[in-house]
Amino acid sequence: MMSKLVNLSDNIVYPPNIFEDALKLVHQVENSDGEDSLWAEILNQLLHAAPTKGGKEYIADQIIRYSSRKGGLERLAAVYMNYIVLPLKFKEGIYQKLTVEGLGKRLRFYDPPTYTDIEKMMIKTLERDGHRCKATGGWDSAHVKTWSRERRVNNTEYISYLRVYHIIPSFKDIGMVIDETEGMKKLTLRDLWIRYAAIDLMELAGDMYHHPRNRISLDAMAACDFDKGKLWFEAVEVSMPIMS
């Protein structure tokens, strides 16, 4: 059963969670003759996973149009796998990310400590997340060191080495054309993400890729599940106070 992350800090629509089911079907396709029924099932998974009503209508219309062309379903499924599913799954190495503890050790050699812009965004993300893993609630080990001795001695809560991970993947050419099927409008990478996932990649271009809105604090085990699609976001209703 898939675990869920509940995000209360903003109104961002996160990309769909379709890793496991879609990738299992891809493995089936690789061991078959590329049957249209399997491609159709992959697209069906993508349709149900679309995060908005508009996204569902968009891919449903694509399926109808591409199915009228020879090899169309295979082509459309490949577009989604190559430009949404696989980039989300393989966007960065889990254990290659610097832990907060590791960042502190690096900064020991600087007086005063000098953070890079990316590291500043990392710290802001951790502060926003309360120095806790958003999945397990575990405290970051570096933050625990700032506690009083009494609190550390009496602590019974989970402590871990947190890292800050990206949510949306990075692309070098957001405006690149990713499909030019005859008789259809050219499909660009940016258009695909906007229409299907309700995410404008331009808003996360350049330094904005490292902004806290595109990052989350997780421990290593939670991050592994996050990349495998076993851990994802769940939309929640939030009652906001009326501002006078």
C-alpha positions as CSV (number, residue, x, y, z in Angstrom):
1,M,0.0,0.0,0.0
2,M,1.3,3.4,-0.9
3,S,2.2,5.8,1.9
4,K,1.2,9.4,1.5
5,L,2.8,12.8,2.2
6,V,0.4,15.5,3.2
7,N,1.5,19.0,2.1
8,L,-0.1,21.9,4.0
9,S,2.3,24.7,3.1
10,D,1.1,25.8,-0.3
11,N,-1.3,25.1,-3.2
12,I,1.1,23.5,-5.6
13,V,-0.3,20.7,-7.7
14,Y,2.3,17.9,-7.6
15,P,2.9,15.5,-10.4
16,P,1.1,12.2,-10.5
17,N,2.3,9.0,-8.8
18,I,2.3,6.3,-11.5
19,F,5.8,4.8,-11.2
20,E,5.2,1.3,-10.0
21,D,2.2,0.2,-12.1
22,A,3.4,2.0,-15.3
23,L,7.0,0.6,-15.0
24,K,5.7,-2.9,-14.4
25,L,3.8,-2.7,-17.6
26,V,6.8,-1.4,-19.4
27,H,8.7,-4.5,-18.4
28,Q,5.9,-6.6,-19.7
29,V,6.1,-4.8,-23.0
30,E,9.8,-5.4,-23.2
31,N,9.1,-9.2,-22.9
32,S,6.3,-9.2,-25.4
33,D,5.7,-8.3,-29.0
34,G,4.7,-4.7,-28.1
35,E,1.0,-5.5,-28.0
36,D,-1.3,-2.4,-28.3
37,S,-3.2,-3.7,-25.3
38,L,-0.2,-3.2,-23.0
39,W,0.5,0.3,-24.4
40,A,-3.2,1.1,-23.9
41,E,-3.0,-0.1,-20.2
42,I,0.0,2.1,-19.6
43,L,-1.9,5.1,-20.9
44,N,-4.9,4.0,-18.8
45,Q,-2.7,4.2,-15.7
46,L,-1.5,7.6,-16.8
47,L,-5.1,8.8,-17.3
48,H,-6.2,7.8,-13.8
49,A,-3.1,9.3,-12.3
50,A,-3.5,12.7,-13.8
51,P,-3.6,15.2,-10.9
52,T,-6.4,17.4,-12.3
53,K,-9.6,17.0,-14.3
54,G,-8.1,19.0,-17.1
55,G,-5.1,16.6,-17.2
56,K,-7.4,13.6,-17.4
57,E,-9.4,15.2,-20.3
58,Y,-6.1,16.1,-22.0
59,I,-4.6,12.6,-22.1
60,A,-8.0,11.1,-22.9
61,D,-8.3,13.2,-26.0
62,Q,-4.7,12.3,-26.9
63,I,-5.4,8.6,-26.6
64,I,-8.4,8.9,-28.9
65,R,-6.4,10.8,-31.5
66,Y,-3.2,8.7,-31.4
67,S,-5.2,5.4,-31.5
68,S,-6.3,6.3,-35.0
69,R,-2.7,6.1,-36.3
70,K,-0.6,3.0,-36.8
71,G,1.7,2.6,-33.7
72,G,0.1,5.7,-32.2
73,L,-0.5,4.3,-28.7
74,E,3.0,3.0,-28.5
75,R,4.3,6.4,-29.6
76,L,2.1,8.3,-27.0
77,A,3.0,5.9,-24.2
78,A,6.7,6.4,-25.0
79,V,6.3,10.2,-24.8
80,Y,4.9,10.0,-21.3
81,M,7.4,7.4,-20.1
82,N,10.4,9.3,-21.4
83,Y,9.4,12.8,-20.4
84,I,7.3,12.4,-17.2
85,V,7.6,9.0,-15.6
86,L,11.3,8.2,-15.9
87,P,12.6,11.7,-15.2
88,L,10.5,11.8,-12.0
89,K,11.9,8.4,-10.9
90,F,15.6,8.9,-11.8
91,K,16.0,12.6,-11.2
92,E,18.8,12.3,-8.6
93,G,20.8,9.8,-6.6
94,I,19.5,9.3,-3.1
95,Y,22.8,8.8,-1.3
96,Q,24.7,11.4,-3.4
97,K,22.9,14.2,-1.7
98,L,24.7,16.0,1.1
99,T,23.2,15.5,4.5
100,V,22.8,18.4,6.9
101,E,25.4,16.8,9.1
102,G,27.7,16.7,6.1
103,L,27.1,20.4,5.3
104,G,28.0,21.3,8.8
105,K,31.3,19.5,8.5
106,R,32.1,21.2,5.3
107,L,31.4,24.6,6.8
108,R,33.8,24.0,9.7
109,F,36.6,25.1,7.5
110,Y,35.1,28.5,6.8
111,D,35.0,31.5,9.2
112,P,32.4,32.8,8.9
113,P,30.5,29.9,7.4
114,T,29.9,30.6,3.7
115,Y,26.8,29.0,2.1
116,T,26.3,28.6,-1.6
117,D,23.0,29.8,-3.0
118,I,21.8,26.1,-3.3
119,E,22.8,25.4,0.3
120,K,20.9,28.5,1.4
121,M,17.8,27.0,-0.3
122,M,18.5,23.7,1.4
123,I,18.5,25.4,4.9
124,K,15.3,27.3,4.1
125,T,13.6,24.0,3.1
126,L,14.7,22.4,6.4
127,E,13.5,25.4,8.4
128,R,10.1,25.3,6.6
129,D,9.8,21.5,7.3
130,G,10.7,22.1,11.0
131,H,14.0,20.2,10.7
132,R,11.9,17.0,10.4
133,C,11.4,14.3,7.8
134,K,8.1,15.0,6.1
135,A,7.3,11.3,5.9
136,T,8.5,9.8,9.2
137,G,8.7,12.9,11.4
138,G,12.2,12.0,12.3
139,W,14.3,14.9,13.7
140,D,17.5,15.9,11.8
141,S,20.6,14.8,13.7
142,A,22.3,18.2,13.1
143,H,19.3,20.1,14.6
144,V,19.2,17.8,17.6
145,K,22.7,18.9,18.5
146,T,21.3,22.4,19.2
147,W,19.0,21.1,21.9
148,S,19.7,21.3,25.6
149,R,21.6,18.3,27.1
150,E,18.5,17.4,29.1
151,R,16.3,17.4,26.1
152,R,18.7,15.2,24.2
153,V,19.1,12.7,27.0
154,N,15.3,12.4,27.5
155,N,14.4,12.3,23.8
156,T,12.5,9.2,22.7
157,E,11.7,10.4,19.2
158,Y,13.3,9.2,16.0
159,I,16.5,10.9,14.8
160,S,18.0,10.6,11.4
161,Y,20.3,12.2,8.8
162,L,18.1,14.3,6.7
163,R,18.7,15.3,3.1
164,V,16.8,17.7,0.9
165,Y,15.4,16.3,-2.3
166,H,13.9,17.8,-5.4
167,I,10.3,17.0,-6.4
168,I,10.0,18.1,-10.0
169,P,12.9,17.0,-12.3
170,S,15.2,19.4,-14.1
171,F,15.2,19.7,-17.9
172,K,17.9,21.4,-20.1
173,D,15.5,22.4,-22.9
174,I,12.0,23.1,-21.6
175,G,10.7,24.2,-25.0
176,M,12.0,21.2,-27.0
177,V,9.6,19.5,-29.4
178,I,9.1,15.9,-28.1
179,D,6.6,14.7,-30.7
180,E,5.8,15.6,-34.3
181,T,3.2,13.1,-35.3
182,E,1.9,13.9,-38.8
183,G,-1.4,15.8,-38.8
184,M,-1.1,16.9,-35.2
185,K,0.2,20.0,-33.5
186,K,3.8,19.7,-32.4
187,L,4.1,18.7,-28.8
188,T,6.6,20.5,-26.6
189,L,8.0,19.3,-23.2
190,R,6.6,22.4,-21.5
191,D,3.1,22.0,-23.0
192,L,3.0,18.3,-21.9
193,W,3.7,19.2,-18.3
194,I,1.3,22.1,-18.3
195,R,-1.6,20.3,-19.9
196,Y,-1.2,16.9,-18.1
197,A,0.4,17.7,-14.8
198,A,-0.7,21.3,-14.3
199,I,3.0,22.3,-13.7
200,D,4.8,25.0,-15.7
201,L,8.4,24.0,-15.9
202,M,9.4,27.6,-16.6
203,E,8.5,28.5,-13.0
204,L,11.2,26.1,-11.9
205,A,13.8,27.1,-14.4
206,G,17.3,28.1,-13.4
207,D,17.9,28.8,-9.7
208,M,14.2,28.4,-9.0
209,Y,14.7,24.6,-9.4
210,H,16.4,24.6,-6.0
211,H,13.7,26.8,-4.4
212,P,11.9,25.3,-1.3
213,R,8.7,25.0,-3.2
214,N,10.4,22.2,-5.3
215,R,12.2,20.5,-2.4
216,I,11.3,18.3,0.6
217,S,13.2,17.1,3.7
218,L,13.4,13.3,3.9
219,D,15.6,10.7,5.6
220,A,17.3,8.1,3.3
221,M,14.7,5.4,3.6
222,A,11.8,7.7,3.0
223,A,13.6,9.2,0.0
224,C,14.1,5.7,-1.5
225,D,10.3,5.1,-1.2
226,F,9.7,8.6,-2.6
227,D,11.8,7.8,-5.7
228,K,10.1,4.4,-6.2
229,G,6.7,5.9,-6.0
230,K,5.7,4.1,-2.8
231,L,5.5,7.5,-1.1
232,W,3.7,10.4,-2.6
233,F,1.5,13.4,-1.9
234,E,-2.1,13.5,-1.0
235,A,-4.3,16.5,-1.4
236,V,-6.0,17.8,1.8
237,E,-8.6,20.4,2.6
238,V,-7.1,23.2,4.7
239,S,-9.2,25.8,6.5
240,M,-7.3,29.1,6.2
241,P,-8.0,31.9,8.7
242,I,-9.7,35.0,7.2
243,M,-7.2,37.8,6.9
244,S,-8.4,41.3,7.9
